[in-house]
Amino acid sequence: MSTKHRSGDTPAADLEPEQMGASAKAPIRKEAKRALKAAVKRLQSTRVPEKGEALRLGVDLGTASIIVMAVDAAGMPVATELQTAQVARDGLVVDYIGAVDITRRLVHRLEERLGVELTTAAIAMPPGVNPAESSAHRHVVEASGLQVSAVLDEPTAAGTVLGISDGVVVDIGGGTTGLSVFQDQKVVYVADEPTGGTHVALVLMGRYGISFEQAEAMKTKASKADDVRVAVLPVMEKMASIVKRHIQGHQVGKIWLVGGTSELKGIEAVFADTLGIETVKPPHPMMVTPLGIALNSTPMLSGSLKAARNSAQSAKFHPHRNAS
């Protein structure tokens, strides 16, 4: 378990109420809702940018997957790449070579899809992780051919998307349940404890006598959502109890669920019942943090990928042209 008090600014945003499931009215900005839907859509489709159009890139090295997302100047995703991976755990890179190989491959795919050279990206760390430990994440991204333009914490990334001023962001990933308390657009308390998607898979393995891979696949099948919800209810209740213990002493009016494991059907109702606090699950919660990371990156002007590569090759074979 790790806890830490910290502060950081999150951009303010105008909010619009929309009905988001059974928990309550969710103040999800319309543009945020559209962007999250676009992030998923852009896994399969691409909006090719105009020459010279500004793009921003985010790399999210998660416990269960790596997501690389490019957004335009309006903050709308133009292309997204995702691959399941077990290269990081609790914010620490445990398979450096694997992380570099996958990240480099995803970046290359984005370049091919967009027809541009990608040069910079932002990264983020889970709550409670020492910023100094971000060096491994930075090295992974730099070894993939990118410069790191910003290093932020994941709660700030999520807050950028959701426009949070006050409340708690609960990020349920593959290995842990992390939480961040926001007050006046600042993160004032963070904590992170084991219990996440891996624990859900282990319960399903025991309940149905299946392999870990089969359990992971079962979690994402819409046809199995009700069966999964019943089987893993105790795990979801434990996640909620972790949050309940850590928010004692804080004035909390709303809970926001993000992260891949927040995709579980009915999890927002479990949190609302356990905590007695309005609980909001945005559409496609897995994409909230990657989108926020991209939004915090430094803009780069898109040029021709072919031209950029030709220039690099020319410099390689004619080094005297660059000599002073």
KOLPA-511920 format. One line per field, with one value per residue (C-alpha): residue number from 1; residue in three letters; x, y, z. Coordinates in steps of 0.5 Angstrom, whole numbers, always signed. Example, Ala and Ser with C-alpha at 12.3 -4.5 7.8 and 13.67 -1.06 7.14 Angstrom:
i: (1,2)
aa: (ALA,SER)
X: (+25,+27)
Y: (-9,-2)
Z: (+16,+14)
END
This chain:
i: (1,2,3,4,5,6,7,8,9,10,11,12,13,14,15,16,17,18,19,20,21,22,23,24,25,26,27,28,29,30,31,32,33,34,35,36,37,38,39,40,41,42,43,44,45,46,47,48,49,50,51,52,53,54,55,56,57,58,59,60,61,62,63,64,65,66,67,68,69,70,71,72,73,74,75,76,77,78,79,80,81,82,83,84,85,86,87,88,89,90,91,92,93,94,95,96,97,98,99,100,101,102,103,104,105,106,107,108,109,110,111,112,113,114,115,116,117,118,119,120,121,122,123,124,125,126,127,128,129,130,131,132,133,134,135,136,137,138,139,140,141,142,143,144,145,146,147,148,149,150,151,152,153,154,155,156,157,158,159,160,161,162,163,164,165,166,167,168,169,170,171,172,173,174,175,176,177,178,179,180,181,182,183,184,185,186,187,188,189,190,191,192,193,194,195,196,197,198,199,200,201,202,203,204,205,206,207,208,209,210,211,212,213,214,215,216,217,218,219,220,221,222,223,224,225,226,227,228,229,230,231,232,233,234,235,236,237,238,239,240,241,242,243,244,245,246,247,248,249,250,251,252,253,254,255,256,257,258,259,260,261,262,263,264,265,266,267,268,269,270,271,272,273,274,275,276,277,278,279,280,281,282,283,284,285,286,287,288,289,290,291,292,293,294,295,296,297,298,299,300,301,302,303,304,305,306,307,308,309,310,311,312,313,314,315,316,317,318,319,320,321,322,323,324)
aa: (MET,SER,THR,LYS,HIS,ARG,SER,GLY,ASP,THR,PRO,ALA,ALA,ASP,LEU,GLU,PRO,GLU,GLN,MET,GLY,ALA,SER,ALA,LYS,ALA,PRO,ILE,ARG,LYS,GLU,ALA,LYS,ARG,ALA,LEU,LYS,ALA,ALA,VAL,LYS,ARG,LEU,GLN,SER,THR,ARG,VAL,PRO,GLU,LYS,GLY,GLU,ALA,LEU,ARG,LEU,GLY,VAL,ASP,LEU,GLY,THR,ALA,SER,ILE,ILE,VAL,MET,ALA,VAL,ASP,ALA,ALA,GLY,MET,PRO,VAL,ALA,THR,GLU,LEU,GLN,THR,ALA,GLN,VAL,ALA,ARG,ASP,GLY,LEU,VAL,VAL,ASP,TYR,ILE,GLY,ALA,VAL,ASP,ILE,THR,ARG,ARG,LEU,VAL,HIS,ARG,LEU,GLU,GLU,ARG,LEU,GLY,VAL,GLU,LEU,THR,THR,ALA,ALA,ILE,ALA,MET,PRO,PRO,GLY,VAL,ASN,PRO,ALA,GLU,SER,SER,ALA,HIS,ARG,HIS,VAL,VAL,GLU,ALA,SER,GLY,LEU,GLN,VAL,SER,ALA,VAL,LEU,ASP,GLU,PRO,THR,ALA,ALA,GLY,THR,VAL,LEU,GLY,ILE,SER,ASP,GLY,VAL,VAL,VAL,ASP,ILE,GLY,GLY,GLY,THR,THR,GLY,LEU,SER,VAL,PHE,GLN,ASP,GLN,LYS,VAL,VAL,TYR,VAL,ALA,ASP,GLU,PRO,THR,GLY,GLY,THR,HIS,VAL,ALA,LEU,VAL,LEU,MET,GLY,ARG,TYR,GLY,ILE,SER,PHE,GLU,GLN,ALA,GLU,ALA,MET,LYS,THR,LYS,ALA,SER,LYS,ALA,ASP,ASP,VAL,ARG,VAL,ALA,VAL,LEU,PRO,VAL,MET,GLU,LYS,MET,ALA,SER,ILE,VAL,LYS,ARG,HIS,ILE,GLN,GLY,HIS,GLN,VAL,GLY,LYS,ILE,TRP,LEU,VAL,GLY,GLY,THR,SER,GLU,LEU,LYS,GLY,ILE,GLU,ALA,VAL,PHE,ALA,ASP,THR,LEU,GLY,ILE,GLU,THR,VAL,LYS,PRO,PRO,HIS,PRO,MET,MET,VAL,THR,PRO,LEU,GLY,ILE,ALA,LEU,ASN,SER,THR,PRO,MET,LEU,SER,GLY,SER,LEU,LYS,ALA,ALA,ARG,ASN,SER,ALA,GLN,SER,ALA,LYS,PHE,HIS,PRO,HIS,ARG,ASN,ALA,SER)
X: (+0,+2,-1,+2,-1,+1,-2,-3,-7,-12,-16,-23,-28,-35,-40,-46,-51,-52,-55,-50,-53,-56,-52,-54,-53,-46,-43,-39,-38,-41,-34,-31,-36,-35,-27,-28,-32,-27,-22,-25,-27,-20,-18,-21,-21,-16,-17,-11,-9,-7,+0,+2,-3,-2,-2,-1,+1,+0,+4,+0,+4,-1,-1,-5,-4,+0,-4,-1,-6,-6,-10,-11,-11,-19,-17,-20,-17,-15,-12,-11,-7,-7,-4,-5,+2,+5,+11,+9,+7,+4,+8,+14,+17,+18,+20,+24,+25,+18,+16,+20,+19,+11,+11,+16,+11,+5,+8,+10,+3,+1,+6,+4,-4,-3,+2,+7,+13,+11,+17,+14,+10,+7,+7,+4,+5,+0,-2,+3,+9,+15,+16,+24,+21,+18,+25,+24,+18,+22,+27,+22,+19,+25,+28,+22,+24,+20,+22,+18,+15,+11,+11,+5,+1,-5,-10,-8,-9,-16,-18,-16,-21,-27,-26,-26,-26,-28,-29,-25,-22,-21,-17,-18,-13,-10,-6,-9,-14,-12,-15,-14,-18,-19,-21,-21,-18,-12,-10,-9,-9,-7,-7,-6,-7,-7,-14,-15,-17,-12,-16,-22,-19,-16,-23,-26,-21,-23,-30,-31,-24,-21,-14,-12,-12,-20,-21,-19,-23,-29,-28,-29,-35,-42,-45,-42,-42,-48,-44,-38,-41,-44,-38,-33,-38,-34,-28,-32,-34,-27,-25,-30,-28,-21,-23,-28,-22,-18,-23,-25,-24,-25,-31,-33,-39,-37,-33,-31,-29,-23,-19,-20,-23,-28,-31,-34,-42,-45,-39,-41,-47,-43,-39,-45,-48,-42,-40,-47,-44,-46,-41,-40,-37,-35,-36,-30,-27,-21,-19,-20,-13,-9,-13,-11,-4,-4,-8,-2,+3,+7,+4,+8,+7,+5,+9,+10,+13,+16,+19,+22,+25,+28,+31,+34,+36,+39,+43,+45,+48,+51,+53,+57,+51,+50,+57,+58)
Y: (+0,+7,+14,+21,+28,+32,+38,+39,+44,+41,+45,+48,+46,+48,+41,+39,+34,+27,+21,+16,+9,+8,+11,+18,+24,+25,+31,+29,+35,+33,+34,+29,+24,+25,+25,+18,+15,+17,+14,+7,+9,+11,+4,+2,+8,+14,+21,+23,+30,+36,+38,+42,+41,+40,+34,+31,+24,+21,+14,+10,+4,+0,-6,-10,-6,+0,+5,+10,+16,+22,+28,+34,+41,+41,+35,+30,+23,+22,+15,+10,+4,-1,-8,-12,-13,-15,-10,-6,-7,-2,+4,+0,-3,-10,-12,-6,-10,-12,-5,-2,-7,-6,+2,+2,-2,+2,+8,+6,+4,+10,+14,+9,+10,+18,+19,+23,+23,+23,+26,+28,+25,+25,+20,+19,+15,+12,+16,+15,+13,+17,+22,+20,+13,+15,+15,+8,+10,+16,+11,+6,+12,+15,+8,+8,+14,+20,+25,+26,+33,+32,+27,+28,+24,+20,+23,+30,+26,+24,+31,+34,+30,+30,+37,+35,+41,+37,+29,+23,+19,+12,+9,+1,-2,-9,-10,-4,+0,+7,+14,+21,+26,+33,+39,+46,+43,+40,+33,+33,+26,+20,+12,+6,-2,-8,-11,-10,-14,-19,-21,-21,-26,-30,-31,-33,-38,-41,-40,-43,-48,-44,-41,-34,-32,-35,-31,-25,-26,-27,-21,-17,-21,-17,-24,-26,-19,-21,-28,-24,-19,-24,-28,-22,-18,-19,-17,-10,-9,-10,-5,+0,-1,+1,+7,+8,+7,+12,+18,+18,+25,+28,+32,+28,+29,+25,+19,+18,+11,+10,+5,-2,-6,+0,-3,-9,-8,-5,-3,+4,+1,-3,+3,+8,+3,+1,+9,+12,+17,+19,+15,+16,+12,+15,+12,+8,+9,+5,+11,+17,+17,+16,+21,+26,+24,+26,+33,+35,+33,+39,+40,+38,+40,+34,+33,+28,+21,+20,+26,+26,+19,+21,+27,+22,+18,+24,+26,+19,+18,+25,+27,+33,+37,+38,+39,+46)
Z: (+0,-1,+0,-1,+0,-6,-10,-18,-22,-26,-32,-30,-35,-36,-34,-37,-33,-37,-35,-34,-32,-25,-20,-21,-26,-29,-30,-36,-41,-48,-51,-46,-48,-55,-55,-51,-56,-61,-58,-58,-65,-67,-66,-72,-76,-77,-79,-83,-81,-86,-87,-82,-77,-70,-66,-59,-57,-50,-48,-43,-40,-36,-32,-37,-43,-47,-50,-55,-57,-62,-61,-65,-63,-61,-57,-61,-62,-69,-68,-62,-62,-56,-54,-48,-44,-38,-38,-32,-25,-20,-24,-25,-31,-30,-37,-41,-47,-48,-46,-52,-57,-56,-55,-62,-66,-63,-65,-72,-73,-72,-76,-82,-81,-80,-85,-81,-76,-69,-65,-58,-53,-45,-40,-33,-27,-22,-16,-10,-15,-13,-19,-20,-21,-28,-31,-33,-37,-40,-42,-46,-49,-51,-54,-58,-62,-58,-54,-47,-47,-40,-34,-30,-25,-28,-23,-27,-33,-32,-29,-35,-39,-34,-31,-24,-19,-13,-12,-12,-18,-17,-22,-22,-27,-28,-21,-16,-14,-14,-11,-12,-8,-11,-8,-11,-18,-14,-12,-4,-3,-6,-5,-8,-6,-9,-12,-19,-26,-24,-18,-22,-27,-21,-18,-25,-26,-19,-21,-28,-28,-34,-35,-34,-41,-42,-35,-38,-45,-41,-37,-44,-47,-47,-47,-40,-36,-32,-30,-29,-24,-20,-19,-18,-13,-7,-11,-13,-6,-3,-8,-6,+2,+0,-3,+3,+8,+5,+4,+11,+14,+7,+4,-2,-6,-12,-14,-21,-24,-29,-32,-35,-29,-29,-35,-31,-31,-25,-21,-21,-17,-12,-10,-10,-5,-1,+0,+0,-5,-12,-17,-24,-29,-36,-42,-44,-37,-40,-45,-40,-37,-44,-47,-41,-42,-50,-48,-43,-49,-53,-59,-65,-73,-77,-84,-89,-86,-93,-93,-86,-87,-94,-90,-85,-90,-94,-87,-86,-93,-94,-87,-90,-92,-84,-83,-80)
END
